[in-house]
């Protein structure tokens, strides 16, 4: 896989990610590439309203106006908006 990732947020606010994950950019707790959609469980009680991605990170905006970043260090950062 070469810099290919996909993201989908469904009406319920759940976020699914799949594709290249060598930098932890999918936010699923490991760095294995995924061929099938994986639920990002961090957001179980926080609906996602927008998603944006770069080469080594993903940004997710929740319904409570917090921006979360999945990044190279394999962590999820909370950033107040």
C-alpha distance (Angstrom), angle and dihedral (degrees) to the residues before:
residue distance angle dihedral
X1 . . .
X2 3.76 . .
X3 3.82 114.5 .
X4 3.78 91.2 -47.0
X5 3.78 119.1 144.1
X6 3.75 135.2 153.4
X7 3.79 131.2 -159.2
X8 3.75 132.6 -171.3
X9 3.77 129.5 -176.9
X10 3.79 113.8 -166.3
X11 3.80 129.2 -151.9
X12 3.80 91.7 -91.6
X13 3.83 88.8 60.4
X14 3.81 95.8 -110.6
X15 3.80 116.5 144.2
X16 3.81 122.7 -142.4
X17 3.82 122.9 -173.2
X18 3.79 134.9 -177.2
X19 3.79 141.1 163.4
X20 3.79 131.6 56.0
X21 3.79 112.7 14.4
X22 3.81 106.2 163.1
X23 3.82 91.1 127.7
X24 3.83 97.5 40.0
X25 3.80 90.2 -104.3
X26 3.82 93.4 142.4
X27 3.81 92.2 65.8
X28 3.80 95.0 -135.4
X29 3.81 99.5 124.2
X30 3.80 100.9 -100.2
X31 3.81 140.0 55.8
X32 3.80 101.0 -119.5
X33 3.80 117.8 123.5
X34 3.80 112.4 -114.8
X35 3.81 125.9 -147.8
X36 3.81 95.2 -171.5
X37 3.83 130.0 50.2
X38 3.82 114.1 -82.7
X39 3.80 123.4 -161.2
X40 3.81 113.5 -121.0
X41 3.81 96.6 -135.6
X42 3.81 95.2 -169.1
X43 3.81 88.3 83.2
X44 3.81 98.0 52.5
X45 3.84 92.6 126.6
X46 3.82 98.2 23.7
X47 3.82 115.4 72.9
X48 3.81 116.1 -140.9
X49 3.80 117.1 -129.0
X50 3.85 101.8 174.7
X51 3.80 138.4 15.8
X52 3.82 130.6 -166.0
X53 3.80 130.0 173.8
X54 3.77 142.2 -162.6
X55 3.79 130.9 -174.8
X56 3.81 96.0 -79.0
X57 3.80 104.5 16.4
X58 3.78 146.0 43.8
X59 3.80 127.5 -149.8
X60 3.80 121.8 -153.7
X61 3.80 124.3 -173.1
X62 3.80 116.5 -153.8
X63 3.78 129.4 -151.1
X64 3.81 89.3 -105.7
X65 3.83 89.9 61.7
X66 3.80 98.0 -106.1
X67 3.76 121.6 136.8
X68 3.80 116.5 -144.1
X69 3.80 123.6 -165.5
X70 3.81 127.0 -156.2
X71 3.75 108.4 -162.6
X72 3.75 150.9 161.9
X73 3.83 93.6 -68.5
X74 3.84 90.8 62.1
X75 3.79 92.5 -119.9
X76 3.76 132.0 117.2
X77 3.80 112.1 -127.3
X78 3.79 122.9 -157.3
X79 3.77 115.0 -140.8
X80 3.80 119.9 -178.6
X81 3.74 111.8 -134.7
